[in-house]
Amino acid sequence: MDYLFINARVLTPFAFRDAAVLVRGGRIEEIAGHIEPAENTRVIDAGGRLLVPGYVDLHVHGGGGRSVMEGTSEAICAMARAHALRGTTSILPTTLSMPLPAMIRAGRAVTEAMAEEHPYTILGVHQEGPCLSPAQGGAQSTDALLVPARADLTALIEDCPALRMMGVAPELDGAMALGRRLNERGIVASAAHTDADYDTMARAVMNGFSDVTHLYSGCSSVVRRNAFRVAGVVEAGLEMSALTVQVIADGCHLPLPLLRLIYRCKGADRMYAVTDGLEFSAAEQKEGALYTQLNGQPCLYEDGVMKLPDRHAFAGSVATMSRLVRTLVRAGIPLADAVRMATDTPAQRIGARGKGRIAAGSDADILLLDDSLHVTLVMAGGEILTEQAEEKDVL
């Protein structure tokens, strides 16, 4: 079926304007001030609501009660659908650091899920680890962490053609060679869970690294050494134009002033939102309940976020991308840029063609948002998944 959206405020591609949007054959065919509906076309009157691209999440571990680390295509598709129903129509399923056989199995499951027919999009594989720093391990399973120079990563890289991004701590022995290896294959090498200093990050950029995983979370910052201040990963991410940065803008991981600071340093084209969502995202949670991730890490749901049981650090997010966009706007970031950081910028980061823009020829991944920026309609691949307004969240 063809669809014609009328009376919409359309983001095309980085500014809003009043327009009609015609969808045909799963793609956006035309955007114009007025379009006459053809026969057998369903007309959707947006009533002045915002029409934006489907959200794109490059760092998400699970959703709807399912996890990437289950290692089955059925689990991958279930988590993707759970997020799609809430507006994230394209995801890059992301592993946890676990023993290599589990990570390899998860990567294969993602590849299998990509080959199945569904309206939402599974973009590929994001391997977070296993070469991460124990000093910045966070909720990762530290006994599964490896050093690149002493690990055979062939099955994670060369044997996984769907690999699009890998998180690596660049200070580890062999990490620079790994960065070059990833870059040569067109895979984004992201500095992740890292205790590197600024100079190490500068060398990492020269060796293929081009991204920072969830800035401020699992990242070193400025420290004193013999009275001298030494900059870290955070400062490198903010200052180096060669680096894009991920932000968990759930209103918990980063306070609003830090979101504004990152935006002023990076802009909407070098900063993008990620949920870092666990299997508990895009699902109901019970306040104060204790859960266990598949990597064996217990976590506590409290205040709209997952915490380690002793509450000294966060264990991961339960947010959807929709909540992240609202948080970015609450931080004072212009709406068009907030949406861009959840759509076009992540799509461009991994070269996902046809994603992240309302433009002729793009995939028909479309959302309608109400005045409070909650999703009221989701279209993925030209198919309407839901026309039911999303539930209000805790923040």
DASULQUI-V818138 format. One record per residue. N is the residue number from 1. RES is the residue in three letters. SS is DSSP state (2 for helix, 1 for strand, 0 for the rest). PHI is phi in whole degrees, 0 to 359 (NA if undefined). Layout:
{{N/RES/SS/PHI} {N/RES/SS/PHI}}
This chain:
{{1/MET/0/NA} {2/ASP/1/271} {3/TYR/1/230} {4/LEU/1/231} {5/PHE/1/272} {6/ILE/1/236} {7/ASN/1/54} {8/ALA/1/245} {9/ARG/1/265} {10/VAL/1/258} {11/LEU/1/274} {12/THR/0/221} {13/PRO/0/272} {14/PHE/0/236} {15/ALA/0/216} {16/PHE/1/271} {17/ARG/1/209} {18/ASP/1/286} {19/ALA/1/197} {20/ALA/1/252} {21/VAL/1/230} {22/LEU/1/257} {23/VAL/1/247} {24/ARG/1/215} {25/GLY/0/62} {26/GLY/0/81} {27/ARG/1/230} {28/ILE/1/280} {29/GLU/1/266} {30/GLU/1/207} {31/ILE/1/230} {32/ALA/1/204} {33/GLY/0/297} {34/HIS/0/213} {35/ILE/0/227} {36/GLU/0/283} {37/PRO/0/289} {38/ALA/0/273} {39/GLU/0/296} {40/ASN/0/64} {41/THR/1/250} {42/ARG/1/277} {43/VAL/1/265} {44/ILE/1/246} {45/ASP/1/276} {46/ALA/0/286} {47/GLY/0/60} {48/GLY/0/85} {49/ARG/0/290} {50/LEU/1/279} {51/LEU/1/245} {52/VAL/1/227} {53/PRO/1/293} {54/GLY/0/299} {55/TYR/1/289} {56/VAL/1/233} {57/ASP/1/243} {58/LEU/1/267} {59/HIS/1/215} {60/VAL/1/212} {61/HIS/0/268} {62/GLY/1/180} {63/GLY/1/170} {64/GLY/0/63} {65/GLY/0/85} {66/ARG/1/243} {67/SER/1/233} {68/VAL/2/305} {69/MET/2/285} {70/GLU/2/294} {71/GLY/0/74} {72/THR/0/230} {73/SER/2/296} {74/GLU/2/297} {75/ALA/2/293} {76/ILE/2/297} {77/CYS/2/295} {78/ALA/2/295} {79/MET/2/292} {80/ALA/2/296} {81/ARG/2/294} {82/ALA/2/301} {83/HIS/2/286} {84/ALA/2/298} {85/LEU/0/296} {86/ARG/0/251} {87/GLY/0/112} {88/THR/1/266} {89/THR/1/272} {90/SER/1/224} {91/ILE/1/227} {92/LEU/1/246} {93/PRO/1/306} {94/THR/1/239} {95/THR/0/281} {96/LEU/0/263} {97/SER/0/281} {98/MET/0/223} {99/PRO/0/309} {100/LEU/2/310} {101/PRO/2/303} {102/ALA/2/290} {103/MET/2/291} {104/ILE/2/296} {105/ARG/2/298} {106/ALA/2/297} {107/GLY/2/298} {108/ARG/2/293} {109/ALA/2/295} {110/VAL/2/297} {111/THR/2/300} {112/GLU/2/296} {113/ALA/2/295} {114/MET/2/298} {115/ALA/0/278} {116/GLU/0/278} {117/GLU/0/269} {118/HIS/0/201} {119/PRO/0/286} {120/TYR/0/283} {121/THR/1/240} {122/ILE/1/258} {123/LEU/1/278} {124/GLY/1/146} {125/VAL/1/242} {126/HIS/1/242} {127/GLN/1/268} {128/GLU/1/270} {129/GLY/0/98} {130/PRO/0/271} {131/CYS/0/268} {132/LEU/0/240} {133/SER/0/275} {134/PRO/2/301} {135/ALA/2/292} {136/GLN/2/234} {137/GLY/0/291} {138/GLY/0/58} {139/ALA/0/269} {140/GLN/0/289} {141/SER/0/283} {142/THR/2/294} {143/ASP/2/284} {144/ALA/2/260} {145/LEU/0/283} {146/LEU/0/233} {147/VAL/0/258} {148/PRO/2/306} {149/ALA/2/294} {150/ARG/2/242} {151/ALA/0/234} {152/ASP/0/266} {153/LEU/0/257} {154/THR/0/304} {155/ALA/0/292} {156/LEU/0/278} {157/ILE/0/247} {158/GLU/0/297} {159/ASP/0/272} {160/CYS/0/233} {161/PRO/0/296} {162/ALA/0/273} {163/LEU/1/294} {164/ARG/1/245} {165/MET/1/208} {166/MET/1/223} {167/GLY/1/269} {168/VAL/1/220} {169/ALA/0/275} {170/PRO/0/290} {171/GLU/0/279} {172/LEU/0/287} {173/ASP/0/300} {174/GLY/0/91} {175/ALA/2/290} {176/MET/2/294} {177/ALA/2/296} {178/LEU/2/294} {179/GLY/2/301} {180/ARG/2/295} {181/ARG/2/299} {182/LEU/2/293} {183/ASN/2/299} {184/GLU/2/296} {185/ARG/0/264} {186/GLY/0/75} {187/ILE/0/260} {188/VAL/1/289} {189/ALA/1/267} {190/SER/1/249} {191/ALA/1/290} {192/ALA/0/227} {193/HIS/0/42} {194/THR/1/234} {195/ASP/0/251} {196/ALA/0/294} {197/ASP/1/263} {198/TYR/2/300} {199/ASP/2/297} {200/THR/2/295} {201/MET/2/294} {202/ALA/2/297} {203/ARG/2/292} {204/ALA/2/298} {205/VAL/2/300} {206/MET/2/288} {207/ASN/0/241} {208/GLY/0/102} {209/PHE/1/284} {210/SER/1/218} {211/ASP/1/209} {212/VAL/1/236} {213/THR/0/284} {214/HIS/0/24} {215/LEU/0/310} {216/TYR/0/79} {217/SER/0/254} {218/GLY/0/69} {219/CYS/1/229} {220/SER/0/289} {221/SER/0/227} {222/VAL/0/299} {223/VAL/1/225} {224/ARG/1/263} {225/ARG/1/229} {226/ASN/0/53} {227/ALA/0/78} {228/PHE/1/265} {229/ARG/1/277} {230/VAL/1/239} {231/ALA/0/287} {232/GLY/1/237} {233/VAL/2/295} {234/VAL/2/303} {235/GLU/2/294} {236/ALA/2/297} {237/GLY/2/298} {238/LEU/2/288} {239/GLU/2/266} {240/MET/0/273} {241/SER/0/292} {242/ALA/0/288} {243/LEU/0/255} {244/THR/1/272} {245/VAL/1/227} {246/GLN/1/272} {247/VAL/1/226} {248/ILE/0/270} {249/ALA/0/268} {250/ASP/0/268} {251/GLY/0/85} {252/CYS/0/243} {253/HIS/0/298} {254/LEU/0/227} {255/PRO/0/290} {256/LEU/2/302} {257/PRO/2/300} {258/LEU/2/291} {259/LEU/2/299} {260/ARG/2/294} {261/LEU/2/298} {262/ILE/2/300} {263/TYR/2/298} {264/ARG/2/293} {265/CYS/2/279} {266/LYS/2/253} {267/GLY/0/78} {268/ALA/0/289} {269/ASP/0/266} {270/ARG/0/236} {271/MET/1/232} {272/TYR/1/219} {273/ALA/1/274} {274/VAL/0/226} {275/THR/0/277} {276/ASP/0/55} {277/GLY/1/294} {278/LEU/0/275} {279/GLU/0/298} {280/PHE/0/275} {281/SER/0/282} {282/ALA/0/51} {283/ALA/0/202} {284/GLU/0/276} {285/GLN/0/232} {286/LYS/0/253} {287/GLU/0/304} {288/GLY/0/84} {289/ALA/0/280} {290/LEU/1/259} {291/TYR/1/239} {292/THR/1/230} {293/GLN/0/287} {294/LEU/0/293} {295/ASN/0/276} {296/GLY/0/87} {297/GLN/0/280} {298/PRO/1/286} {299/CYS/1/212} {300/LEU/1/246} {301/TYR/1/271} {302/GLU/1/200} {303/ASP/0/61} {304/GLY/0/79} {305/VAL/1/207} {306/MET/1/270} {307/LYS/1/239} {308/LEU/0/295} {309/PRO/0/304} {310/ASP/0/276} {311/ARG/0/67} {312/HIS/0/279} {313/ALA/0/202} {314/PHE/1/281} {315/ALA/1/257} {316/GLY/1/149} {317/SER/1/262} {318/VAL/0/242} {319/ALA/0/281} {320/THR/0/260} {321/MET/2/296} {322/SER/2/301} {323/ARG/2/296} {324/LEU/2/297} {325/VAL/2/299} {326/ARG/2/297} {327/THR/2/293} {328/LEU/2/299} {329/VAL/2/292} {330/ARG/2/299} {331/ALA/0/285} {332/GLY/0/98} {333/ILE/0/280} {334/PRO/0/306} {335/LEU/2/304} {336/ALA/2/300} {337/ASP/2/287} {338/ALA/2/299} {339/VAL/2/293} {340/ARG/2/301} {341/MET/0/289} {342/ALA/0/251} {343/THR/0/222} {344/ASP/2/295} {345/THR/2/298} {346/PRO/2/296} {347/ALA/2/297} {348/GLN/2/294} {349/ARG/2/300} {350/ILE/0/247} {351/GLY/0/68} {352/ALA/0/277} {353/ARG/0/293} {354/GLY/0/81} {355/LYS/0/249} {356/GLY/0/86} {357/ARG/0/220} {358/ILE/0/270} {359/ALA/0/207} {360/ALA/0/302} {361/GLY/0/96} {362/SER/0/286} {363/ASP/1/298} {364/ALA/0/277} {365/ASP/0/259} {366/ILE/1/224} {367/LEU/1/237} {368/LEU/1/252} {369/LEU/1/244} {370/ASP/0/274} {371/ASP/0/297} {372/SER/0/265} {373/LEU/0/70} {374/HIS/0/274} {375/VAL/1/285} {376/THR/1/245} {377/LEU/1/210} {378/VAL/1/235} {379/MET/1/242} {380/ALA/1/229} {381/GLY/0/59} {382/GLY/0/81} {383/GLU/1/247} {384/ILE/1/283} {385/LEU/1/271} {386/THR/1/202} {387/GLU/0/239} {388/GLN/0/255} {389/ALA/0/298} {390/GLU/0/293} {391/GLU/0/292} {392/LYS/0/290} {393/ASP/0/261} {394/VAL/0/283} {395/LEU/0/245}}
